[in-house]
Amino acid sequence: MTHTKLVAATAVLALSCGAANAIDLTVVSWGGAYSKSQINAYHNPFMEMNPDVNIIHDESAYEAVAKLRAMNEANNVTWDLVDAVASDAIRLCDEGLAMEIDFDNMLAPAPDGTPATEDFGDLIVSDCFVPQIVYSTTFGYRTDVAEWGGREPTSVCDVFDLENFPGMRSLEKRPINNLEWALHCDGVALDDVYDVLSSDEGVARALAKLDTIKDDVIWWSAGADTPQLLADGEIVIGSTYNGRLFSLIEEKGAPVKMLWDAQAFDLDGWIVPVGLPEDRLAKTLELLRFATDTQRLADQAKYISYGPARMSSAPLVGQHAELGIEMAPHMPTDPENAKNTLIYDYRWWSDYRDDIDAKFQAWLAK
C-alpha cells in the first residue's frame, strides 16, 4: 500500500471510529425562545468543545412526569437531561425517577471558589434538582383593542373582567397558577391562597371563579402558544412565561405589554433521569456541570429575560446579545416588576398535584 493510500485509509478508520464513539444526548426542554437561549448559551459551545457529542433537542418538557414514568416502567429511558419546573422535579425525585445530585462535587464552584450549594443557596429545593433560572408566569395583553376604549389592564383580576376588557383570553391547560389567581380575584389574599386551596371547598371556589370566563378561554400547553395567539390577534390577553413575552415585545415589536401584577415566581432547572447507561450518564453529567456554571447561566440571560439561579451570575448579566438593551429591568426579580408577586409553593403542588389535576381535567371536560 502506498503512503498516500495508507494515510487515506487511516483517516477513514479514524472517522469511522469517531462516529462509532459519538454519543447522542437527548435534552428535553420547552421549545421557542427558551430553548434557543439554551442552545446559544451552552449547547452549541458544549458541542464545539466535545465534537463526540451530538445534542438532540426535544420539546416535551411539559409531559416530563408522565413520560419518565412510562420510560421507567418500560425500562427504556431515552432522555438524558430534562428541563423541569421545581414542583415536577420534586415529584420525580420523590418517585425515584430522578438522580440525586452531589451538588458540590458534580457542579462547578463559583469563580471565587464558593461551593455550588452556597452559590445556589435557597433555590436548591430538591436533592435531584439543579436550578437554572428564576422566571415568572404572567400576562401579556394587546395594546390596540378598540373595545377597551383606551383602558389597559393594571391588575391580574382584570383577566376576569369581561365587561371592561372583553375578548378571548389564553390560560395554561393545568391548574397551577390558574387556581391561585382565581382565588385571589375572588377575594383571597395571595399569602392565603394555599391554605384555602388545601380544602375541597377551596378548589371548588377557584373553579367557580374560572367558570366566569371559561367560555372566553383558549387553553395552551406549549409556552410558545400565547405569544403566537397574541401576535395573530386571536386573543387580547393571555398567560405565559415572562421570557416569551419579552421576545414577542422587544425582539418582534408586537403591540403587546406585560402585566406584572401577581406574577407567579417559579424555578426551572435540570434533572437527570435514573437508568441511563454509563457512557450517556458520564457525558450528561459533563453537560450538566458546564451548563450550570456561573458564566453559562449569565450567558443565557443575554438571550432571554430570566434571572440566573446562581448568585455569582447576577453581576455578569449585561445587555441583550442582539438588541443591545440592558436586561436587568426586564427580569421578573426587578423591584419595579416584583411589587405584588405570587410566591409559588413547590412542595404544596408536589403533594396535591395529582388530585387537583384530576379535578381540573374533569372541570375542563364539563
Secondary structure, 3 states (H helix, E strand, C coil): CCHHHHHHHHHHHHHHHHHHHCEEEEEECCCHHHHHHHHHHHHHHHHHHCCCEEEEEECCHHHHHHHHHHHHHHCCCCCCEEEEEHHHHHHHHHCCCECCCCHHHHCCCCCCCCCHHHHHHHHCCCCCCEEEEEEEEEEEEECCCHHHCCCCCCCHHHHHCCCCCCCCEEEECCCCCHHHHHHHCCCCCHHHHHHHHCCHHHHHHHHHHHHCCHHHEEEECCCCHHHHHHHHCCCCEEEEEHHHHHHHHHHCCCCEEEEEEEEEEEEEEEECECCCCHHHHHHHHHHHHHHCCHHHHHHHCCCCCCEECCHHHHHHCCECCCCCCECHHHCCCCCCCCCCEEECCHHHHHHHHHHHHHHHHHHHHC
